[in-house]
Amino acid sequence: MSLVQILLSIFLPPIAVFLKAGVGLQLIINIVLCFFFWLPAVIHALWISAKGGPEPV
């Protein structure tokens, strides 16, 4: 996980999830979490960013 991904996960969680997982269920979950609670959205974004796997093309 790069420094840019960590910073995006902290300050702009939906952007970090979009860059790692693309448009899908994880992005929708993170947007809903961001509307209601900021800290769970950050935790979710860090989890998605740290999870292994290829990035979308």
HELIX and SHEET records of a PDB file:
HELIX    1   1 LEU A    3  PHE A   11  1                                   9    
HELIX    2   2 PRO A   13  ALA A   21  1                                   9    
HELIX    3   3 LEU A   25  PHE A   36  1                                  12    
HELIX    4   4 TRP A   38  ALA A   50  1                                  13    
END                                                                             
